[in-house]
Amino acid sequence: MSDAPAEHVPVLAEHVRALLSVAPGEVVLDATVGLAGHARMLCEDAGHHGQLIGIDVDADNLKAAADRLEGCPAAVRLFHANFARIDDVLNEAGIEGVDVLLADLGVSSRQLEDPTRGFSFAVSGPLDMRMDSTLTRTAADLVNGLREEELSDLIWDNSQERFSRKIARRICEARRGHRITTTGELSKVVCDALGMDPRSRASKIHPATRTFMALRMAVNNELTALRTLLDKAPSCLKLGGRIGVIAFHSIEDGMVKRDFAERKRDGQYRILTRRPVIADPQERAANPRSRSAKLRVAQRVR
Ligand SMILES: C[S@@+](CC[C@H](N)C(=O)[O-])C[C@H]1O[C@@H](n2cnc3c(N)ncnc32)[C@H](O)[C@@H]1O
């Protein structure tokens, strides 16, 4: 039986479908297959003669994806890998180029909602945050091991949290004498540093949101992986192939925007989304996570 939530709805689904316009028989690479929401849809479009290569760093999500993709028309192959290695995965799959490459960045709802994975400040759990459990460094290692200045830079560089210094100072005070080992404890330290009560209506988002995101991005080397993916993408796409990236964070969206613009100037890409595509009010109301999603799509023309 599938352990993936049956109601899982991928973000910006219809835009992804329309802009990536998978034709029957095409080869699709979903670099962040997750719970296979987008992948299922794109498999339908690729049909019986199409192929789907799915990649994820999270072995549990990959199992859920395998369940959800059972019975899909296209031929499906799943790989436990970081998308920074898309070239190796395609080599292993014996595929020279793909028609469509999709990356829906960040964490899945399943990872966020499982307190044992340590992404959540809503329910306390171990301060872990590894999407790939084969990584050796956890969020607790960073929080307890970095110097104050390193922590402050990490938080600023990955989330642009303007109170990064205050937060780093408070973390260093709190960890004196004992390790901070739970998400609940870290969340409390951050709220104390900002003098904010997470239950107060004054703060629209939880005060620890940016700090948690910054740590997660550092633990999983997310910006480096995205840079590598963007660099390798043109050589993985067939001529005419489309790349779509959904980012939830301005640093990542900025990287995608600049990459596509540079490749447009070089004559390598045509940009299919003049502005990033965002969720409409209905989707934003139904799925709060979609509120920060930005989709950009380009086509390889040289
Ligand atoms: C937002 S979810 C994707 C959801 C998916 N599009 C769906 O419809 O179900 C992001 C997924 O990408 C995976 N991921 C994040 N960074 C990755 C990377 N560098 N390489 C491979 N997978 C990654 C996460 O483990 C997670 O399962």
The ligand as an SDF file (V2000), in Angstrom:
LIG
                    3D

 27 29  0  0  0  0  0  0  0  0999 V2000
    9.2170   20.0560   -3.3190 C   0  0  0  0  0  0  0  0  0  0  0  0
    9.6000   18.3700   -3.2910 S   0  0  0  0  0  0  0  0  0  0  0  0
    9.1520   17.8130   -4.8830 C   0  0  0  0  0  0  0  0  0  0  0  0
    7.7050   17.4410   -4.9990 C   0  0  0  0  0  0  0  0  0  0  0  0
    7.3460   16.8080   -6.3150 C   0  0  0  0  0  0  0  0  0  0  0  0
    7.5200   17.7230   -7.4220 N   0  0  0  0  0  0  0  0  0  0  0  0
    5.9440   16.2760   -6.2720 C   0  0  0  0  0  0  0  0  0  0  0  0
    5.1140   16.7030   -7.0890 O   0  0  0  0  0  0  0  0  0  0  0  0
    5.6460   15.4300   -5.4370 O   0  0  0  0  0  0  0  0  0  0  0  0
   11.3330   18.3860   -3.4480 C   0  0  0  0  0  0  0  0  0  0  0  0
   11.9570   17.0110   -3.4620 C   0  0  0  0  0  0  0  0  0  0  0  0
   13.2620   17.1690   -3.9880 O   0  0  0  0  0  0  0  0  0  0  0  0
   14.1780   16.4260   -3.2470 C   0  0  0  0  0  0  0  0  0  0  0  0
   15.4600   17.1290   -3.3930 N   0  0  0  0  0  0  0  0  0  0  0  0
   15.8170   18.3080   -2.8660 C   0  0  0  0  0  0  0  0  0  0  0  0
   17.0600   18.6450   -3.2540 N   0  0  0  0  0  0  0  0  0  0  0  0
   17.4890   17.6490   -4.0690 C   0  0  0  0  0  0  0  0  0  0  0  0
   18.6830   17.4180   -4.7960 C   0  0  0  0  0  0  0  0  0  0  0  0
   19.7090   18.2730   -4.7370 N   0  0  0  0  0  0  0  0  0  0  0  0
   18.7760   16.3100   -5.5430 N   0  0  0  0  0  0  0  0  0  0  0  0
   17.7360   15.4380   -5.6100 C   0  0  0  0  0  0  0  0  0  0  0  0
   16.5860   15.5750   -4.9160 N   0  0  0  0  0  0  0  0  0  0  0  0
   16.4550   16.6820   -4.1730 C   0  0  0  0  0  0  0  0  0  0  0  0
   13.6050   16.3880   -1.8390 C   0  0  0  0  0  0  0  0  0  0  0  0
   14.0800   15.2690   -1.1490 O   0  0  0  0  0  0  0  0  0  0  0  0
   12.1110   16.3430   -2.1210 C   0  0  0  0  0  0  0  0  0  0  0  0
   11.6520   15.0260   -2.1770 O   0  0  0  0  0  0  0  0  0  0  0  0
  1  2  1  0
  2  3  1  0
  2 10  1  0
  3  4  1  0
  4  5  1  0
  5  6  1  0
  5  7  1  0
  7  8  2  0
  7  9  1  0
 10 11  1  0
 11 12  1  0
 11 26  1  0
 12 13  1  0
 13 14  1  0
 13 24  1  0
 14 15  1  0
 14 23  1  0
 15 16  2  0
 16 17  1  0
 17 18  1  0
 17 23  2  0
 18 19  1  0
 18 20  2  0
 20 21  1  0
 21 22  2  0
 22 23  1  0
 24 25  1  0
 24 26  1  0
 26 27  1  0
M  CHG  2   2   1   9  -1
M  END
$$$$
